Amino acid sequence: MSTKNVHNTRNDTLLRDLHGALVEITVAMNRPQRDDELLEEAGVSLDKALFKLLVAVERLGPASVVELAERMGLDHSTVSRQIGKLEGLGLVARQPSETDGRVREAVLTQAGRTTTDKIDEARQRMAREIFETWEDKDVADLVRLMSRFAEAFRELPKSGNR
């Protein structure tokens, strides 16, 4: 067996292990109980579907309904309805896009920012528990490598364009 085949087999095993770890993380993060725990820790009372969209507006905003729907893997009519609910709660406002006046974008209001700040603080408290036995360098390496991986994953050409 050539050195190249041994190297590819080792990489295939590592990539399978990486995928398994990512699946485990995704499953754990997508459990409804996890959202309940986070919202309770934050002292925020908000429907889970709205909570995820509010955080998406905070991370991606200002963003159009179409952009949010694409990034979240949801139908744009669902996102539009949910943005309307967040707007009704005073957490989000809609404003004309700076680049295309025909498009309206969702942005956080001050109340929305206060809410996402509480969620971020609760998420940080929960993460500190996870990482309390880790060395600072290991946490920094994880963040650096996951950020690099996420960027490469975002930039990966769609299957028809490779």
C-alpha positions as CSV (number, residue, x, y, z in Angstrom):
1,M,0.0,0.0,0.0
2,S,1.4,3.4,-0.9
3,T,2.1,6.1,1.6
4,K,-0.5,8.3,-0.1
5,N,-3.2,5.6,0.4
6,V,-2.2,5.2,4.1
7,H,-2.4,9.0,4.5
8,N,-5.8,9.2,2.7
9,T,-7.2,6.3,4.9
10,R,-6.0,8.1,8.1
11,N,-7.6,11.4,6.9
12,D,-10.8,9.5,6.0
13,T,-11.0,8.2,9.5
14,L,-10.3,11.6,11.0
15,L,-12.9,13.2,8.8
16,R,-15.5,10.5,9.8
17,D,-14.6,11.2,13.5
18,L,-15.0,15.0,12.9
19,H,-18.3,14.4,11.3
20,G,-19.4,12.3,14.2
21,A,-18.4,15.0,16.7
22,L,-20.3,17.6,14.7
23,V,-23.4,15.5,14.6
24,E,-23.2,15.0,18.3
25,I,-22.8,18.8,18.9
26,T,-25.7,19.5,16.5
27,V,-28.0,17.0,18.1
28,A,-27.2,18.4,21.6
29,M,-27.6,22.0,20.5
30,N,-30.9,21.3,18.7
31,R,-32.6,19.6,21.6
32,P,-35.6,21.7,22.6
33,Q,-34.6,21.3,26.2
34,R,-31.3,23.0,25.5
35,D,-33.2,26.1,24.3
36,D,-35.4,26.0,27.3
37,E,-32.4,25.8,29.6
38,L,-30.7,28.7,27.8
39,L,-33.8,30.9,27.9
40,E,-34.4,30.1,31.6
41,E,-30.8,30.9,32.4
42,A,-31.1,34.2,30.6
43,G,-34.4,35.0,32.3
44,V,-36.0,35.5,28.8
45,S,-39.6,34.5,28.0
46,L,-39.7,33.9,24.2
47,D,-41.0,31.3,21.9
48,K,-38.1,29.0,20.8
49,A,-38.7,29.6,17.1
50,L,-38.6,33.4,17.7
51,F,-35.5,33.1,19.9
52,K,-33.5,31.5,17.2
53,L,-34.6,34.1,14.7
54,L,-33.9,37.0,17.1
55,V,-30.4,35.6,17.6
56,A,-30.0,35.3,13.8
57,V,-31.0,38.9,13.3
58,E,-28.5,39.9,15.9
59,R,-25.7,37.9,14.3
60,L,-26.5,38.6,10.6
61,G,-28.4,41.8,10.7
62,P,-29.4,44.0,9.1
63,A,-30.8,41.2,7.0
64,S,-33.7,40.7,4.6
65,V,-36.3,38.0,5.2
66,V,-34.9,36.1,2.2
67,E,-31.3,36.2,3.6
68,L,-32.5,35.0,7.0
69,A,-34.6,32.3,5.5
70,E,-31.7,31.0,3.4
71,R,-29.2,31.1,6.3
72,M,-31.7,29.3,8.7
73,G,-33.0,26.8,6.2
74,L,-36.6,28.0,6.5
75,D,-39.3,29.1,4.1
76,H,-39.3,32.9,3.6
77,S,-43.1,33.1,4.5
78,T,-42.4,31.5,7.9
79,V,-39.5,33.9,8.6
80,S,-41.6,36.9,7.4
81,R,-44.4,35.9,9.9
82,Q,-41.9,35.4,12.7
83,I,-40.2,38.7,12.0
84,G,-43.7,40.3,12.2
85,K,-44.1,38.7,15.7
86,L,-40.7,39.9,16.8
87,E,-41.6,43.4,15.5
88,G,-44.9,43.2,17.4
89,L,-42.9,42.4,20.6
90,G,-40.7,45.4,20.0
91,L,-37.6,43.3,19.6
92,V,-37.0,43.9,15.8
93,A,-37.7,46.7,13.4
94,R,-37.8,46.7,9.6
95,Q,-36.0,49.4,7.7
96,P,-35.2,50.0,4.0
97,S,-32.0,48.4,2.8
98,E,-29.1,50.8,2.3
99,T,-28.2,49.0,-1.0
100,D,-31.7,48.4,-2.4
101,G,-34.6,50.6,-1.2
102,R,-37.1,48.0,-2.4
103,V,-35.8,45.5,0.2
104,R,-36.7,45.8,3.9
105,E,-34.3,44.5,6.4
106,A,-34.7,43.3,10.0
107,V,-32.6,45.0,12.7
108,L,-32.6,44.7,16.4
109,T,-34.3,47.4,18.5
110,Q,-32.8,48.4,21.8
111,A,-35.1,45.9,23.5
112,G,-34.0,43.3,21.1
113,R,-30.3,44.1,21.9
114,T,-31.0,43.9,25.6
115,T,-32.6,40.5,25.1
116,T,-29.8,39.0,23.0
117,D,-27.3,40.4,25.5
118,K,-29.0,38.4,28.2
119,I,-29.0,35.3,26.0
120,D,-25.3,35.8,25.2
121,E,-24.5,36.2,28.9
122,A,-26.4,33.0,29.8
123,R,-24.6,31.2,26.9
124,Q,-21.3,32.3,28.2
125,R,-22.1,31.1,31.8
126,M,-23.1,27.7,30.4
127,A,-20.0,27.5,28.2
128,R,-17.7,28.4,31.1
129,E,-19.0,25.2,32.8
130,I,-18.1,23.1,29.7
131,F,-14.6,24.6,29.5
132,E,-13.8,24.9,33.2
133,T,-11.3,22.0,33.0
134,W,-9.8,23.1,29.7
135,E,-6.5,25.0,29.3
136,D,-7.0,28.5,27.9
137,K,-4.8,27.6,24.9
138,D,-7.0,24.6,24.1
139,V,-10.1,26.8,24.1
140,A,-8.4,29.4,21.9
141,D,-7.2,26.6,19.5
142,L,-10.7,25.3,19.3
143,V,-12.2,28.7,18.5
144,R,-9.5,29.4,15.9
145,L,-9.9,26.1,14.2
146,M,-13.7,26.0,14.3
147,S,-13.8,29.5,12.9
148,R,-11.4,28.5,10.1
149,F,-13.5,25.4,9.4
150,A,-16.8,27.4,9.4
151,E,-15.3,29.9,6.9
152,A,-14.0,27.1,4.6
153,F,-17.4,25.4,4.8
154,R,-19.3,28.6,3.9
155,E,-16.9,29.1,1.0
156,L,-17.2,25.5,-0.3
157,P,-18.7,25.7,-3.8
158,K,-22.1,24.2,-4.3
159,S,-22.0,20.6,-5.6
160,G,-22.7,21.6,-9.2
161,N,-19.9,24.1,-9.3
162,R,-16.9,21.9,-8.3
